Amino acid sequence: MSWRNEWKPLATIMTVFVACYYLPVDWLQQSQKVENALWESLYLVKWYAQEHVLLCLVPAFFIAGAVGVFVSQAAVMKYLGPRANKVLAYGVASISGSILAVCSCTILPLFAGIYRMGAGLGPASAFLYSGPAINILAIVLTAAVLGTEMGIARAIGAVSFSVIIGLLMHLFFRKEEMEKFAAAAAMPEPEVARPLWQNALFFASMVGILVFANWGRPAEPTGMWQAIYTAKWLITGVFSLGLAIILVFWFNVKPWCMVIIAAPALVLSIVFPEHPVLAFVAATIGLTILLTTKQWNNHELQEWFDTSWDFAKKILPLLFWGVLVAGALLGRPGHEGLIPSQWIAGLVGGNSLWANLFASVVGAFMYFATLTEVPILQGLIGSGMGKGPALALLLSGPALSLPNMLVIRSVMGTKKTVVFVLLVIIMATISGLIYGAIID
């Protein structure tokens, strides 16, 4: 027997043994930490299911499936491939990610879609970071609540991070990227079913639904952001109507069929205007029925659903377990899991290397929904958190989370995931140190 292949199982057994040997059962029982952590994990899963699965992940799965079916590999390679023009590739990746304004989990199906279609690791990584991090509304809210200098620092840090992390990922795995490009270059050019402008409008309608259905309430109940928030469901309905028209004229869906599919959503929006999610669910069910009904003899639509469903099967279980673990360890925002919140607040005061590193690591593993990081940081700063660690957490937290890491690993492997996470943590730590020194 070769011990070279057995050290990993041995290390796992030893780690589990030591953890069991020193398990503080009495302390955990007396402090009710385990019971509280269990409830926090369940509460977080419930909150995540209510706030993010229907409105965020489901549209993201449909968009990712559409990328896999309706976007040619040649187009992805041209704009995002390993040998694409670097300025164009990283510009497209960062801009397309930033307009989505999604959380670290919603970006995952979209990232998986473009990566598996042949996008270079560098541009795909830039897209993966930019989606949750370069959120215009979150940056504006940061400036309004935490100060203009913090908002500017977050904007500069997030934009530069997306490009630098992408370039470094490409540099570290350059050999693999060239091999992937060579394999893709040998494939025949696929036939294009419709022109680029039609596909662009098709994806714009779905991205519009995703963005405006999840438009958050602004801090101030006035101004443009509030006006958009007030009309968010009307705008979402307009994009949905646009998608229905596109499916009829460019995807050969029968008009009477689309009317039947859309009627329940329209009725629910009129009867229950205070519960727009009901209409959204009805529209989603209608679209699913449309894509899975074989009587229409539209193989394109069936393939669209099959690809979307494949993403959902692979990603949702990992997200479920990741959210459970994150809730047990860190709790929901404003609540405690196994790790007491005062420990965290006490470790991120000042502007030391440790404080910034700790803030970056905690932010990377904790789950932040879009915009929730701002009020959380406001409370932590009030409890003594330094401005440098606060920026470090802002730059690592929204872009990463434990559920996010689990899914990234399933898409691009352990080695690339570890490098990506370390790059985010290291750069967030350095940025926090520099910002804290300037502010102080």
Secondary structure as UniProt FT lines:
FT   HELIX           3..5
FT   HELIX           7..21
FT   HELIX           25..31
FT   HELIX           33..48
FT   HELIX           49..57
FT   HELIX           58..70
FT   HELIX           73..80
FT   TURN            82..83
FT   HELIX           86..98
FT   TURN            99..100
FT   TURN            104..106
FT   HELIX           107..116
FT   TURN            117..118
FT   HELIX           121..133
FT   HELIX           136..146
FT   HELIX           148..172
FT   HELIX           174..185
FT   HELIX           196..213
FT   HELIX           223..230
FT   HELIX           232..250
FT   HELIX           255..271
FT   TURN            273..274
FT   HELIX           276..292
FT   HELIX           294..296
FT   HELIX           299..330
FT   TURN            333..334
FT   HELIX           341..347
FT   TURN            350..351
FT   HELIX           353..365
FT   TURN            370..372
FT   HELIX           373..382
FT   TURN            383..384
FT   HELIX           387..396
FT   TURN            397..399
FT   HELIX           402..412
FT   HELIX           414..439
//
